[in-house]
């Protein structure tokens, strides 16, 4: 009798970006270069639901989102202690010092200013997958 070797479940990355082309680019790049499952959301409310459903190890979050912005979403998750096992990468065109500080205070581990080099995102995501949950 042959035993089936089951693969361990893939780590999950939740990508929250309202711009469809950018969301698809991030999904394609991370999905091809990292051993992970990519889940996507286009607004903060949808992201909260998906976060609780999938418990991602990493989140890539835009700040300017419809329905609930990325900072409010992160603050809500942080207040409940839900971000303990998740490493957060914020991507935003709003690279002002105050915004970066607010993102870090809300639970972000990295802040990448748009437009960004996808290699930088991949490197941060690879590092985040390694560190998340430790």
C-alpha positions in Angstrom: 0.0 0.0 0.0 1.4 3.4 -1.0 1.2 6.3 1.3 0.3 9.6 -0.2 2.7 12.3 0.9 0.6 15.3 1.6 2.2 18.7 1.0 2.0 21.2 3.8 -0.5 23.9 3.1 0.9 27.0 1.4 1.3 30.2 3.3 -1.2 32.8 2.2 -0.7 36.4 1.1 -3.7 38.7 1.1 -3.3 41.5 -1.5 -5.6 44.5 -0.9 -5.5 46.9 -3.8 -8.3 48.7 -5.6 -6.5 49.3 -8.9 -7.2 46.1 -10.9 -4.1 46.3 -13.1 -1.8 46.7 -10.1 -3.6 44.0 -8.1 -3.2 41.6 -11.0 0.5 42.5 -11.4 1.2 42.0 -7.6 -0.7 38.7 -7.7 1.1 37.4 -10.8 4.6 38.4 -9.5 4.2 37.1 -6.0 2.4 34.0 -7.1 5.2 33.0 -9.5 8.1 33.9 -7.3 7.0 32.8 -3.9 5.6 29.4 -2.6 2.3 30.9 -1.5 -1.4 31.2 -2.2 -2.5 34.7 -3.2 -5.9 36.0 -2.1 -7.1 39.4 -3.3 -9.5 42.1 -2.2 -10.3 45.4 -3.7 -11.6 47.2 -0.6 -11.1 47.3 3.1 -14.3 45.6 4.1 -13.8 42.7 1.8 -10.3 42.4 3.1 -11.5 42.1 6.7 -13.8 39.2 5.7 -11.0 37.5 3.8 -8.5 38.0 6.6 -10.7 36.2 9.1 -11.5 33.5 6.6 -7.9 32.7 5.5 -5.6 34.0 8.3 -2.9 35.1 5.9 0.8 35.1 7.0 1.4 38.3 4.9 -0.8 41.2 3.8 0.1 43.7 1.1 -2.2 46.7 1.8 -2.8 49.9 -0.2 -3.9 52.9 2.0 -6.4 54.6 -0.3 -9.2 52.0 -0.6 -12.9 52.3 -1.1 -15.4 51.5 1.7 -12.6 51.4 4.4 -9.1 52.7 4.0 -6.1 50.5 4.6 -5.1 52.3 7.8 -8.5 52.0 9.4 -8.6 48.3 8.4 -5.2 47.7 10.0 -6.1 49.6 13.2 -9.2 47.5 13.5 -7.2 44.2 13.2 -4.5 45.5 15.5 -6.9 46.5 18.2 -8.3 42.9 18.3 -4.8 41.4 18.3 -5.4 39.8 15.0 -2.1 40.9 13.4 0.1 38.9 15.8 0.6 36.2 13.2 0.6 38.4 10.1 3.4 40.5 8.6 2.0 43.7 6.9 3.5 45.5 3.9 1.9 48.8 3.1 2.1 50.1 -0.5 1.0 53.7 -1.1 1.5 56.8 -3.2 1.2 58.7 0.1 4.8 58.5 1.2 4.6 61.4 3.7 6.4 60.9 7.0 3.1 61.2 9.0 1.4 58.6 6.8 4.4 56.2 7.1 4.4 56.6 10.9 0.6 56.0 11.1 1.0 52.8 9.0 3.8 51.5 11.2 1.8 52.4 14.4 -1.2 50.5 12.9 0.9 47.3 12.5 2.9 47.7 9.2 6.3 46.1 9.1 7.3 47.7 5.7 6.2 50.7 3.8 6.8 50.9 0.0 6.1 54.1 -1.9 4.3 53.8 -5.3 5.5 53.6 -8.0 7.7 50.8 -6.7 10.2 48.2 -8.0 8.5 44.8 -7.9 11.8 43.2 -6.9 11.6 45.3 -3.6 8.1 44.0 -3.0 9.1 40.4 -3.6 12.1 40.7 -1.3 9.9 42.2 1.5 7.2 39.6 0.9 9.8 36.8 1.0 11.2 38.2 4.3 7.7 38.7 5.7 6.8 35.0 5.0 9.9 33.9 6.8 9.2 36.2 9.8 5.5 36.0 10.1 4.2 34.0 13.1 7.6 34.0 14.9 
